[in-house]
Amino acid sequence: MNKINIPTPEEKRRSIDFIVNQSPEKSKPFFHEIGNLLRSIGVRGLFFGVGDAAFLAVTAALIIGAFFIVGIEKAMYSVMFFTSPLTYILLYSLTMWKENLTGTLELHKTLRISTRHITAVRMLFFGGISVAVNGVVSLFAFHHAKKHEITVSFFRLLEISFCSLFIFAAILLFVMLKTQSRASTRNICIFLSVWVISGAVGLIQTIPAFDIFLRTLPAFSLTGVAVIFAILFIFESKIYFRRNSRIISNAF
């Protein structure tokens, strides 16, 4: 009786890599793929069923940001650092909650476009929307400080807010990439909870030393950190968009 040689996992991986490398079709640029997806379903399709949740998230972020700026006006740099990821957190959490509540998630599974792709593109949109909201909040903070004769720099407010935002977004995507599907929701919720609680403690305590630290940091270091983590965020979005379905195919 002939013995059947079953290939090892390593041999299977090499075979798959060989087939992929022999394929004449090259991977298209990431943003070209994003453009094709948006042309296919449109922005309305991307946020189908969760548009009201996204609007609520943006409105809440603006109100909460303004509230803390007025309430803790002596430490505006700290306020901007702790509140800048708020828009992203609310967008992610409320759209996730709305999709699970209404069952829109099940509808996405019937589309020819992967739910993973929709999630990855949404994450990029969340980043862009958060940048815009942070710009508005920073402008409000600058004018409020000027009115009350508090010395702050508008550009430093922007640098601090973008720095904190992209650090948060990059870590969140890292957690999503490194977590297996059955533990994804739990680990993401843990990360969000830790970040929110840390931010709340920072705002309540209003540690003067931290505000002084943000005030004295060289501008190039803040800009450098923001740019590095923004690039990392885009790179992770690309990986998530193209990731094998064995890794979290859906974070919503």
C-alpha positions as semicolon CSV with decimal commas, in nm:
position;residue;x (nm);y (nm);z (nm)
1;M;0,000;0,000;0,000
2;N;0,149;0,332;-0,109
3;K;0,219;0,587;0,163
4;I;0,069;0,931;0,103
5;N;0,306;1,214;0,183
6;I;0,110;1,496;0,344
7;P;0,286;1,831;0,302
8;T;0,391;2,012;0,617
9;P;0,253;2,360;0,697
10;E;0,588;2,509;0,589
11;E;0,572;2,329;0,253
12;K;0,215;2,451;0,204
13;R;0,323;2,809;0,278
14;R;0,612;2,788;0,029
15;S;0,377;2,647;-0,236
16;I;0,128;2,930;-0,186
17;D;0,408;3,188;-0,198
18;F;0,536;3,034;-0,522
19;I;0,192;3,048;-0,685
20;V;0,140;3,409;-0,577
21;N;0,485;3,512;-0,705
22;Q;0,416;3,349;-1,042
23;S;0,090;3,538;-1,082
24;P;0,119;3,808;-1,354
25;E;-0,133;4,030;-1,174
26;K;0,036;4,282;-0,948
27;S;-0,121;4,430;-0,639
28;K;-0,270;4,770;-0,706
29;P;-0,168;5,072;-0,496
30;F;-0,354;5,089;-0,167
31;F;-0,529;5,419;-0,231
32;H;-0,626;5,301;-0,580
33;E;-0,806;5,008;-0,415
34;I;-0,971;5,249;-0,169
35;G;-1,088;5,462;-0,462
36;N;-1,233;5,160;-0,639
37;L;-1,423;5,058;-0,325
38;L;-1,566;5,408;-0,279
39;R;-1,668;5,425;-0,644
40;S;-1,839;5,090;-0,599
41;I;-2,044;5,162;-0,286
42;G;-2,004;5,539;-0,233
43;V;-1,961;5,721;0,096
44;R;-2,330;5,670;0,178
45;G;-2,288;5,297;0,132
46;L;-1,977;5,302;0,350
47;F;-2,177;5,449;0,638
48;F;-2,508;5,283;0,552
49;G;-2,724;5,255;0,863
50;V;-2,475;5,433;1,092
51;G;-2,480;5,790;0,956
52;D;-2,681;5,917;1,251
53;A;-2,440;5,754;1,495
54;A;-2,145;5,920;1,318
55;F;-2,320;6,260;1,331
56;L;-2,393;6,212;1,701
57;A;-2,029;6,120;1,764
58;V;-1,897;6,436;1,596
59;T;-2,150;6,659;1,775
60;A;-2,071;6,503;2,113
61;A;-1,696;6,538;2,057
62;L;-1,730;6,909;1,976
63;I;-1,947;6,976;2,281
64;I;-1,730;6,776;2,523
65;G;-1,410;6,931;2,387
66;A;-1,549;7,285;2,428
67;F;-1,676;7,198;2,777
68;F;-1,332;7,090;2,901
69;I;-1,157;7,384;2,736
70;V;-1,383;7,631;2,915
71;G;-1,371;7,436;3,242
72;I;-0,993;7,376;3,251
73;E;-0,869;7,679;3,060
74;K;-0,543;7,702;3,258
75;A;-0,422;7,369;3,116
76;M;-0,537;7,379;2,754
77;Y;-0,247;7,177;2,618
78;S;-0,330;6,889;2,854
79;V;-0,698;6,919;2,759
80;M;-0,613;6,893;2,389
81;F;-0,389;6,592;2,447
82;F;-0,647;6,396;2,646
83;T;-0,955;6,489;2,441
84;S;-0,818;6,478;2,085
85;P;-0,885;6,101;2,034
86;L;-1,243;6,150;2,161
87;T;-1,394;6,192;1,813
88;Y;-1,227;5,872;1,694
89;I;-1,338;5,680;2,005
90;L;-1,699;5,796;1,969
91;L;-1,710;5,730;1,593
92;Y;-1,574;5,380;1,639
93;S;-1,784;5,292;1,944
94;L;-2,118;5,439;1,832
95;T;-2,104;5,298;1,478
96;M;-2,009;4,958;1,619
97;W;-2,297;4,976;1,867
98;K;-2,546;5,090;1,598
99;E;-2,449;4,813;1,356
100;N;-2,488;4,544;1,621
101;L;-2,816;4,698;1,736
102;T;-2,979;4,719;1,391
103;G;-2,824;4,409;1,236
104;T;-2,657;4,608;0,957
105;L;-2,353;4,390;1,007
106;E;-2,540;4,091;0,868
107;L;-2,629;4,293;0,558
108;H;-2,262;4,372;0,497
109;K;-2,186;4,001;0,498
110;T;-2,407;3,960;0,191
111;L;-2,208;4,213;-0,012
112;R;-1,936;4,111;-0,252
113;I;-1,708;4,359;-0,072
114;S;-1,542;4,222;0,240
115;T;-1,655;4,362;0,574
116;R;-1,285;4,387;0,653
117;H;-1,246;4,630;0,361
118;I;-1,537;4,844;0,479
119;T;-1,392;4,856;0,831
120;A;-1,045;4,954;0,708
121;V;-1,178;5,238;0,492
122;R;-1,400;5,358;0,775
123;M;-1,096;5,377;1,001
124;L;-0,929;5,609;0,751
125;F;-1,242;5,823;0,734
126;F;-1,257;5,833;1,113
127;G;-0,901;5,964;1,114
128;G;-0,982;6,236;0,861
129;I;-1,299;6,341;1,045
130;S;-1,109;6,351;1,375
131;V;-0,842;6,575;1,223
132;A;-1,113;6,819;1,109
133;V;-1,287;6,817;1,448
134;N;-0,957;6,868;1,630
135;G;-0,885;7,164;1,404
136;V;-1,218;7,324;1,500
137;V;-1,166;7,254;1,873
138;S;-0,810;7,392;1,858
139;L;-0,937;7,710;1,692
140;F;-1,204;7,747;1,961
141;A;-0,944;7,690;2,234
142;F;-0,713;7,953;2,082
143;H;-0,985;8,218;2,061
144;H;-1,110;8,137;2,411
145;A;-0,756;8,169;2,549
146;K;-0,701;8,496;2,366
147;K;-1,028;8,635;2,502
148;H;-0,922;8,551;2,859
149;E;-0,561;8,665;2,805
150;I;-0,416;8,314;2,831
151;T;-0,104;8,257;2,624
152;V;-0,130;7,954;2,398
153;S;-0,010;7,876;2,047
154;F;-0,268;7,766;1,793
155;F;-0,012;7,557;1,604
156;R;0,105;7,387;1,924
157;L;-0,257;7,303;2,005
158;L;-0,286;7,141;1,660
159;E;0,045;6,955;1,697
160;I;-0,052;6,816;2,038
161;S;-0,399;6,712;1,924
162;F;-0,271;6,539;1,608
163;C;0,008;6,371;1,803
164;S;-0,234;6,222;2,057
165;L;-0,491;6,132;1,790
166;F;-0,256;5,930;1,570
167;I;-0,087;5,760;1,866
168;F;-0,431;5,639;1,973
169;A;-0,543;5,539;1,622
170;A;-0,220;5,349;1,551
171;I;-0,241;5,156;1,880
172;L;-0,608;5,071;1,821
173;L;-0,532;4,928;1,476
174;F;-0,235;4,739;1,620
175;V;-0,467;4,576;1,875
176;M;-0,712;4,489;1,596
177;L;-0,435;4,333;1,386
178;K;-0,280;4,132;1,666
179;T;-0,601;3,999;1,822
180;Q;-0,772;3,683;1,704
181;S;-1,141;3,718;1,619
182;R;-1,282;3,543;1,924
183;A;-1,101;3,783;2,158
184;S;-1,110;4,095;1,943
185;T;-1,411;4,268;2,096
186;R;-1,288;4,206;2,451
187;N;-0,935;4,336;2,386
188;I;-1,054;4,639;2,192
189;C;-1,297;4,727;2,472
190;I;-1,018;4,689;2,728
191;F;-0,792;4,921;2,529
192;L;-1,068;5,181;2,483
193;S;-1,156;5,165;2,853
194;V;-0,794;5,209;2,963
195;W;-0,748;5,508;2,731
196;V;-1,073;5,676;2,836
197;I;-1,010;5,621;3,209
198;S;-0,652;5,749;3,178
199;G;-0,774;6,058;2,992
200;A;-1,048;6,121;3,250
201;V;-0,799;6,095;3,537
202;G;-0,562;6,329;3,352
203;L;-0,838;6,586;3,301
204;I;-0,965;6,564;3,658
205;Q;-0,622;6,585;3,816
206;T;-0,504;6,855;3,572
207;I;-0,139;6,785;3,650
208;P;0,049;7,117;3,597
209;A;0,377;6,940;3,528
210;F;0,231;6,761;3,226
211;D;0,097;7,085;3,080
212;I;0,438;7,248;3,129
213;F;0,598;6,947;2,961
214;L;0,370;6,984;2,657
215;R;0,430;7,359;2,653
216;T;0,811;7,325;2,648
217;L;0,848;7,036;2,404
218;P;1,022;7,142;2,081
219;A;0,771;7,188;1,799
220;F;0,966;6,960;1,564
221;S;0,941;6,671;1,812
222;L;0,561;6,698;1,834
223;T;0,531;6,727;1,456
224;G;0,771;6,436;1,408
225;V;0,578;6,207;1,643
226;A;0,246;6,304;1,479
227;V;0,383;6,234;1,127
228;I;0,543;5,902;1,228
229;F;0,226;5,771;1,391
230;A;0,008;5,902;1,105
231;I;0,224;5,705;0,858
232;L;0,208;5,402;1,086
233;F;-0,171;5,437;1,104
234;I;-0,201;5,441;0,723
235;F;0,040;5,147;0,694
236;E;-0,159;4,945;0,947
237;S;-0,482;5,032;0,763
238;K;-0,325;4,890;0,447
239;I;-0,228;4,568;0,627
240;Y;-0,574;4,536;0,779
241;F;-0,738;4,597;0,440
242;R;-0,536;4,315;0,283
243;R;-0,508;4,085;0,581
244;N;-0,592;3,717;0,549
245;S;-0,941;3,643;0,674
246;R;-0,798;3,433;0,958
247;I;-0,717;3,757;1,139
248;I;-1,007;3,971;1,255
249;S;-1,218;4,005;0,946
250;N;-1,451;4,236;1,126
251;A;-1,410;4,461;1,428
252;F;-1,771;4,577;1,433
